């Protein structure tokens, strides 16, 4: 696949894909004889993983660290596991905070819905 096709498939700009490769979030993508990137299935899996990890809140440096550990081999499995578990805990904390915020927002919305129907806002 060309960089343009990968860009469209994953909803990332071509510049973002080049950045991911340059900083080490994904391994170097093979080039054609004319120097154009030619993404294979494995390269696309790395792009998908990098996109997923960014969506999960991992900072770029952590994704670079993870990718480096993967390239080092299976002896880094424990470190990779710990990195992923740490991120899971951070996501769970974020979810708990969001759940609390949503509960408060639901209460506020309920009060305003009642106020719209009754013509008066109650604070009790």
C-alpha positions as CSV (number, residue, x, y, z in Angstrom):
1,X,0.0,0.0,0.0
2,X,1.1,3.5,-0.6
3,X,1.4,6.1,2.1
4,X,-1.7,7.8,0.7
5,X,-3.7,4.6,0.9
6,X,-2.6,3.9,4.5
7,X,-3.4,7.5,5.3
8,X,-6.9,7.1,4.1
9,X,-7.4,3.7,5.6
10,X,-6.4,4.8,9.1
11,X,-7.6,8.4,9.0
12,X,-4.1,9.8,9.6
13,X,-2.2,12.3,7.6
14,X,0.7,11.4,5.5
15,X,2.8,13.7,7.7
16,X,1.7,11.8,10.8
17,X,2.7,8.5,9.2
18,X,6.1,9.9,8.4
19,X,6.4,11.2,11.9
20,X,5.5,7.9,13.4
21,X,8.2,6.3,11.4
22,X,10.8,9.0,12.0
23,X,10.5,8.9,15.8
24,X,10.3,5.1,16.0
25,X,6.6,4.6,16.8
26,X,6.5,2.2,13.9
27,X,9.4,0.3,12.3
28,X,11.0,1.7,9.1
29,X,8.7,1.1,6.2
30,X,10.3,-0.6,3.2
31,X,10.9,1.5,0.1
32,X,10.4,0.8,-3.6
33,X,13.3,1.3,-6.0
34,X,12.2,4.8,-6.5
35,X,12.2,5.5,-2.7
36,X,8.5,5.5,-2.1
37,X,7.2,3.8,1.1
38,X,5.5,0.5,0.4
39,X,3.4,-0.5,3.4
40,X,2.9,-4.3,3.9
41,X,0.5,-6.0,6.2
42,X,2.9,-5.9,9.1
43,X,3.5,-2.2,8.6
44,X,-0.2,-1.6,8.7
45,X,-0.5,-3.5,11.9
46,X,2.1,-1.3,13.5
47,X,0.2,1.8,12.3
48,X,-3.0,0.4,13.7
49,X,-1.3,-0.3,17.0
50,X,0.3,3.1,17.2
51,X,-3.1,4.7,16.5
52,X,-4.7,2.6,19.2
53,X,-2.0,3.4,21.7
54,X,-2.3,7.1,21.1
55,X,-6.1,6.9,21.5
56,X,-5.5,5.1,24.8
57,X,-3.5,8.1,25.9
58,X,0.1,6.7,25.7
59,X,2.5,9.5,25.1
60,X,4.7,9.2,22.0
61,X,7.8,8.4,24.1
62,X,6.0,5.4,25.7
63,X,5.0,4.1,22.2
64,X,8.5,4.5,21.0
65,X,9.7,2.6,24.1
66,X,7.2,-0.2,23.4
67,X,8.2,-0.4,19.7
68,X,11.9,-0.6,20.7
69,X,11.2,-3.3,23.2
70,X,9.4,-5.3,20.5
71,X,12.3,-5.0,18.2
72,X,14.7,-6.2,20.9
73,X,12.9,-9.5,21.1
74,X,11.0,-11.8,23.4
75,X,13.3,-11.2,26.4
76,X,11.5,-7.9,26.7
77,X,8.1,-9.5,27.2
78,X,7.9,-8.6,30.9
79,X,8.7,-5.0,30.3
80,X,6.1,-4.7,27.5
81,X,3.5,-6.3,29.8
82,X,4.3,-3.9,32.5
83,X,4.1,-0.9,30.2
84,X,0.7,-2.0,28.9
85,X,-0.6,-2.8,32.4
86,X,0.5,0.6,33.7
87,X,-1.4,2.3,30.8
88,X,-4.5,0.2,31.5
89,X,-4.5,1.5,35.1
90,X,-4.2,5.1,33.9
91,X,-7.1,4.5,31.5
92,X,-9.2,3.0,34.3
93,X,-8.5,6.0,36.5
94,X,-9.5,8.3,33.7
95,X,-12.7,6.3,33.2
96,X,-13.5,6.5,36.9
97,X,-13.1,10.3,36.8
98,X,-15.2,10.6,33.7
99,X,-17.9,8.4,35.3
100,X,-18.0,10.7,38.3
101,X,-18.2,13.8,36.0
102,X,-21.0,12.2,34.0
103,X,-23.0,11.5,37.2
104,X,-22.7,15.1,38.3
105,X,-23.7,16.3,34.8
106,X,-26.7,13.9,34.8
107,X,-27.9,15.4,38.1
108,X,-27.5,19.0,36.7
109,X,-29.4,18.0,33.5
110,X,-32.2,16.5,35.5
111,X,-32.6,19.7,37.5
112,X,-32.7,21.8,34.3
113,X,-35.2,19.5,32.6
114,X,-37.4,19.8,35.7
115,X,-36.9,23.6,35.7
116,X,-38.0,23.8,32.0
117,X,-41.2,21.9,32.8
118,X,-42.0,23.7,36.1
119,X,-40.6,27.1,35.2
120,X,-38.4,27.2,38.3
121,X,-34.9,25.9,39.1
122,X,-34.6,24.1,42.5
123,X,-31.3,23.6,44.2
124,X,-32.3,21.1,46.9
